[in-house]
Amino acid sequence: MAFPQTRMRRLRASAGMRGLVRETDVRAAQLVLPLFVGEAVPEREPIATMPGVQRLSLAGAVEEARAAADLGIGAVLLFGLPAVKDEHGSGAWDEAGVAQLATRAIKHAAPGLLVITDVCLCEYTSHGHCGLVREDGSVDNDASVELLARTACSHARAGADIVAPSDMMDGRVGAIREELDGEGFAETPILAYSAKFASAFYGPFRDAAHSTPAFGDRRSYQMDPANGREAVREALLDVREGADMVMVKPALAYGDLIRAVKRATRLPVAAYNVSGEYAMVKAAAAAGYLDERAAVLEILTSLRRAGAEVIITYHAKDAARWLAEQT
């Protein structure tokens, strides 16, 4: 029926009415807090490009994990920062490596908190690329996949609840699944960074993780931001190879692809609200241009509305507190 019989504002008249018909909710349990854990880091080392985020020692990471658990946050995502790097990224699969030690320590301190480990070589290689580099400067996909599978298994042995390959090498999900199954970790899920774009929004992360490529860029293996159908194809390939969850990264400019990937895969979808997106909100809030709390909760709601069940965000602790205040 047309106006005046139909009045959409009737169901917006009060907070109680709006809550009654709200289509999308955000819960702390759906949030994942990324942690940068370093071997040669003091307990907490501020990251200038990411206000409020620090590089952490093992003790600092355990403290942050306990705080996340107390706030009801669903998981932490670990990025290891080794003291020494080499051309092969050998610290990535070291059983006594920083990510492995952090995983063990956090699972001991907060056993109910899920630990997701980033499976990549970029933080561990001296050249900063996500795989082995040939003499001509190109990345050797197939040789890199073997090392990524070895890394994922080392994380599973350390107690990781979920392994998350972020490298964007072709075939790595299948190789990781085969390696995990062969080593007795058939129950360990894979969260695949399926649609990871070569984005301008990663700058602060590369500062935080000291992972800027020493030469070239990652456009030969990360996705072109102009390509949407390719993102769906990437996700479907990862599903066929054994991914249990898939991810779209970045998040804010990719809501259409979160929805498209969700429809195509019917799997749980994660959205990574990345470092540049976080830094933009922080900078605007510090300048008084917007209300940080309102903006963050709106962003998280938009990602849930697009179809993401899981949201990886540096805002997780603040958001969890704000959500608790709403209840």
C-alpha positions as CSV (number, residue, x, y, z in Angstrom):
1,M,0.0,0.0,0.0
2,A,1.1,3.6,-0.7
3,F,1.6,6.5,1.7
4,P,-0.2,7.5,3.9
5,Q,-1.3,4.0,4.8
6,T,2.4,2.8,4.6
7,R,4.6,4.7,7.0
8,M,8.0,3.2,7.3
9,R,8.8,5.5,10.3
10,R,6.4,3.6,12.5
11,L,9.0,1.0,13.3
12,R,11.7,3.6,14.0
13,A,9.8,5.6,16.6
14,S,11.8,4.4,19.7
15,A,14.9,2.6,20.8
16,G,12.8,-0.4,21.9
17,M,11.0,-0.5,18.5
18,R,14.2,-0.2,16.6
19,G,15.8,-3.0,18.6
20,L,12.8,-5.2,18.1
21,V,13.0,-5.2,14.3
22,R,16.8,-4.8,13.9
23,E,18.0,-7.1,11.1
24,T,21.8,-7.2,11.9
25,D,23.6,-7.6,15.2
26,V,27.3,-7.5,16.2
27,R,28.6,-9.6,19.1
28,A,32.0,-9.6,20.7
29,A,32.3,-13.4,20.0
30,Q,32.3,-12.6,16.3
31,L,35.4,-10.3,16.6
32,V,39.0,-11.3,16.2
33,L,41.9,-9.2,17.6
34,P,45.1,-9.2,15.6
35,L,48.3,-9.4,17.8
36,F,51.9,-8.6,16.6
37,V,54.2,-10.7,18.7
38,G,58.0,-10.1,18.5
39,E,61.1,-12.0,19.7
40,A,63.2,-8.9,20.2
41,V,60.4,-6.6,21.4
42,P,60.1,-5.0,24.9
43,E,56.8,-5.8,26.6
44,R,54.9,-3.2,24.6
45,E,56.2,-1.1,21.7
46,P,53.8,1.5,20.3
47,I,53.2,1.5,16.5
48,A,53.1,5.1,15.4
49,T,50.9,4.5,12.3
50,M,48.3,2.5,14.4
51,P,47.4,4.5,17.5
52,G,46.5,2.2,20.4
53,V,48.2,-0.9,18.8
54,Q,51.6,-2.2,20.0
55,R,54.2,-4.8,19.1
56,L,54.2,-7.2,22.0
57,S,56.6,-9.5,23.8
58,L,55.4,-13.0,24.6
59,A,54.3,-11.7,28.1
60,G,52.5,-8.8,26.5
61,A,50.7,-11.1,24.0
62,V,49.5,-13.3,26.9
63,E,48.3,-10.2,28.7
64,E,46.4,-9.0,25.6
65,A,44.9,-12.4,25.0
66,R,43.6,-12.6,28.6
67,A,42.1,-9.2,28.2
68,A,40.4,-10.2,24.9
69,A,39.0,-13.4,26.5
70,D,37.7,-11.4,29.5
71,L,35.9,-9.1,27.0
72,G,34.2,-12.0,25.3
73,I,36.2,-11.6,22.0
74,G,36.1,-14.8,20.0
75,A,39.7,-15.2,18.9
76,V,43.1,-13.6,18.4
77,L,45.1,-13.7,15.2
78,L,48.8,-14.0,15.7
79,F,51.5,-12.4,13.5
80,G,55.0,-13.4,14.4
81,L,57.9,-10.9,14.2
82,P,61.2,-12.8,14.3
83,A,64.5,-11.4,15.5
84,V,66.3,-12.8,12.5
85,K,65.1,-13.1,8.9
86,D,66.5,-15.0,6.0
87,E,65.8,-15.5,2.3
88,H,63.7,-18.6,2.9
89,G,61.7,-17.4,5.9
90,S,62.9,-20.4,7.9
91,G,61.6,-18.8,11.2
92,A,58.1,-19.4,10.0
93,W,58.2,-23.2,10.6
94,D,60.6,-23.2,13.5
95,E,59.1,-25.3,16.3
96,A,60.6,-22.7,18.7
97,G,59.6,-19.8,16.5
98,V,57.8,-16.7,17.9
99,A,54.4,-17.6,16.6
100,Q,54.7,-21.1,17.9
101,L,55.8,-20.0,21.4
102,A,53.1,-17.4,21.5
103,T,50.4,-19.9,20.5
104,R,51.5,-22.3,23.3
105,A,51.7,-19.5,25.9
106,I,48.2,-18.1,25.0
107,K,46.5,-21.5,24.9
108,H,48.0,-22.2,28.4
109,A,46.9,-18.8,29.8
110,A,43.5,-18.6,28.1
111,P,42.5,-22.0,26.9
112,G,39.0,-21.0,26.0
113,L,40.2,-18.3,23.6
114,L,40.6,-19.4,20.0
115,V,44.1,-18.8,18.5
116,I,44.3,-18.2,14.8
117,T,47.8,-18.2,13.2
118,D,48.7,-16.2,10.1
119,V,50.5,-18.6,7.7
120,C,52.8,-16.6,5.5
121,L,56.5,-16.0,4.9
122,C,56.5,-12.3,4.5
123,E,57.3,-11.4,8.1
124,Y,60.1,-14.0,8.1
125,T,61.9,-13.4,4.8
126,S,64.7,-10.9,4.4
127,H,63.2,-9.6,1.1
128,G,59.6,-9.2,2.5
129,H,57.8,-11.3,-0.1
130,C,55.3,-14.0,0.8
131,G,57.2,-16.8,-0.8
132,L,60.6,-17.9,-2.1
133,V,62.1,-15.5,-4.7
134,R,63.9,-16.7,-7.8
135,E,67.1,-15.1,-9.2
136,D,65.0,-13.0,-11.6
137,G,63.0,-11.5,-8.7
138,S,59.8,-13.5,-9.3
139,V,58.1,-15.5,-6.6
140,D,58.3,-19.3,-6.9
141,N,54.7,-20.4,-6.2
142,D,55.1,-24.2,-6.0
143,A,58.3,-24.2,-3.9
144,S,56.7,-21.7,-1.5
145,V,53.6,-23.9,-1.1
146,E,55.7,-26.6,0.4
147,L,57.1,-24.3,3.1
148,L,53.6,-22.8,3.8
149,A,52.3,-26.3,4.5
150,R,55.2,-27.0,6.8
151,T,54.5,-23.8,8.6
152,A,50.8,-24.6,9.1
153,C,51.7,-28.0,10.6
154,S,54.1,-26.4,13.0
155,H,51.4,-24.0,14.1
156,A,49.0,-26.9,14.6
157,R,51.5,-28.8,16.7
158,A,51.9,-25.7,18.9
159,G,48.1,-25.8,19.5
160,A,46.6,-23.3,17.0
161,D,42.9,-23.7,16.7
162,I,42.7,-22.4,13.2
163,V,45.5,-21.8,10.6
164,A,45.0,-18.9,8.1
165,P,47.2,-18.9,5.0
166,S,47.5,-15.3,3.8
167,D,50.2,-15.6,1.1
168,M,47.9,-16.0,-2.0
169,M,50.0,-18.7,-3.6
170,D,48.0,-21.0,-5.9
171,G,47.2,-24.4,-4.5
172,R,48.4,-23.7,-0.9
173,V,45.0,-24.5,0.7
174,G,45.1,-28.0,-0.8
175,A,48.7,-28.6,0.2
176,I,48.1,-27.4,3.7
177,R,45.0,-29.6,4.1
178,E,47.0,-32.6,2.9
179,E,49.9,-31.9,5.2
180,L,47.6,-31.3,8.2
181,D,45.7,-34.5,7.6
182,G,48.9,-36.5,7.1
183,E,50.3,-35.2,10.4
184,G,47.2,-36.1,12.4
185,F,45.6,-32.6,12.4
186,A,42.5,-33.5,10.3
187,E,40.3,-31.6,12.8
188,T,42.3,-28.3,12.4
189,P,40.2,-25.8,10.3
190,I,41.7,-23.6,7.5
191,L,40.6,-20.0,7.3
192,A,41.8,-19.1,3.8
193,Y,42.6,-15.5,2.8
194,S,40.8,-16.2,-0.4
195,A,40.1,-12.8,-1.8
196,K,43.1,-10.8,-0.7
197,F,43.7,-7.7,-2.8
198,A,46.8,-5.7,-3.5
199,S,45.5,-2.8,-1.5
200,A,46.7,0.7,-0.6
201,F,45.1,0.1,2.9
202,Y,47.9,-2.2,4.1
203,G,50.5,0.5,4.8
204,P,50.4,0.6,8.6
205,F,50.5,-3.2,8.8
206,R,53.7,-3.3,6.9
207,D,55.1,-0.8,9.3
208,A,53.9,-2.8,12.2
209,A,55.2,-6.1,10.9
210,H,58.4,-4.8,9.2
211,S,57.2,-6.7,6.1
212,T,57.4,-4.1,3.3
213,P,58.9,-5.8,0.2
214,A,62.6,-4.9,-0.3
215,F,61.9,-4.7,-4.1
216,G,58.9,-4.8,-6.4
217,D,55.4,-5.3,-5.0
218,R,52.9,-8.1,-4.4
219,R,50.6,-7.5,-7.4
220,S,51.7,-10.6,-9.2
221,Y,50.1,-12.8,-6.5
222,Q,47.6,-10.5,-4.6
223,M,44.4,-9.6,-6.4
224,D,43.7,-6.6,-8.6
225,P,41.1,-4.4,-6.7
226,A,39.2,-4.0,-10.0
227,N,38.3,-7.7,-10.2
228,G,35.1,-9.0,-8.5
229,R,34.3,-12.2,-10.4
230,E,37.9,-13.3,-9.9
231,A,37.4,-13.0,-6.1
232,V,34.5,-15.4,-6.2
233,R,36.5,-17.8,-8.3
234,E,39.4,-17.6,-5.9
235,A,37.1,-18.4,-3.0
236,L,35.5,-21.3,-4.8
237,L,38.9,-22.8,-5.6
238,D,39.8,-22.6,-1.9
239,V,36.6,-24.3,-1.0
240,R,37.3,-27.2,-3.4
241,E,40.8,-27.5,-1.9
242,G,39.4,-27.9,1.6
243,A,39.0,-24.4,3.2
244,D,36.6,-24.4,6.1
245,M,36.2,-20.6,6.1
246,V,37.1,-17.9,3.5
247,M,38.1,-14.3,3.9
248,V,37.8,-11.0,2.0
249,K,40.5,-8.5,2.7
250,P,40.3,-5.4,3.0
251,A,36.7,-4.9,4.2
252,L,35.3,-1.4,3.8
253,A,35.6,-1.0,0.0
254,Y,34.7,-4.7,-0.6
255,G,31.2,-5.1,0.9
256,D,29.9,-6.2,-2.5
257,L,32.5,-9.0,-2.6
258,I,31.8,-10.1,1.0
259,R,28.2,-10.6,-0.1
260,A,29.1,-12.3,-3.4
261,V,31.6,-14.7,-1.8
262,K,29.0,-15.6,0.9
263,R,26.4,-16.4,-1.7
264,A,28.8,-18.4,-3.8
265,T,30.5,-20.5,-1.1
266,R,27.8,-20.8,1.6
267,L,30.7,-21.0,4.1
268,P,31.4,-18.8,7.1
269,V,33.1,-15.6,5.7
270,A,35.6,-13.4,7.5
271,A,36.1,-9.8,6.7
272,Y,39.5,-8.2,7.6
273,N,39.0,-4.6,8.7
274,V,42.6,-3.8,7.9
275,S,45.3,-1.4,9.3
276,G,44.7,1.5,7.0
277,E,41.0,1.4,7.6
278,Y,41.7,1.4,11.4
279,A,44.2,4.3,11.0
280,M,41.8,6.4,9.0
281,V,39.1,6.2,11.7
282,K,41.6,6.9,14.5
283,A,43.0,9.9,12.6
284,A,39.6,11.4,11.9
285,A,38.5,10.8,15.5
286,A,41.6,12.4,16.9
287,A,41.0,15.5,14.7
288,G,37.4,15.7,15.9
289,Y,35.9,14.9,12.5
290,L,33.8,12.0,13.7
291,D,32.6,10.1,16.7
292,E,34.9,7.1,17.0
293,R,32.5,4.8,18.8
294,A,29.6,5.5,16.5
295,A,31.8,5.1,13.4
296,V,33.4,1.9,14.5
297,L,30.1,0.2,15.4
298,E,28.6,1.4,12.1
299,I,31.5,-0.1,10.2
300,L,31.3,-3.4,12.0
301,T,27.5,-3.6,11.5
302,S,28.0,-2.9,7.8
303,L,30.4,-5.9,7.5
304,R,27.9,-8.1,9.3
305,R,25.1,-6.9,7.1
306,A,27.2,-7.7,4.0
307,G,27.5,-11.3,5.1
308,A,30.6,-11.6,7.3
309,E,30.2,-13.9,10.3
310,V,33.7,-13.1,11.5
311,I,35.3,-9.7,11.6
312,I,39.1,-9.3,12.2
313,T,39.6,-5.8,13.5
314,Y,42.1,-3.7,15.6
315,H,39.0,-2.1,17.1
316,A,38.0,-5.4,18.8
317,K,38.7,-4.5,22.4
318,D,37.0,-1.1,22.2
319,A,34.1,-2.5,20.2
320,A,33.6,-5.3,22.8
321,R,33.4,-2.8,25.6
322,W,31.0,-0.6,23.7
323,L,28.8,-3.5,22.8
324,A,28.7,-4.6,26.4
325,E,27.5,-1.1,27.4
326,Q,24.6,-1.5,25.0
327,T,23.2,-4.6,26.6
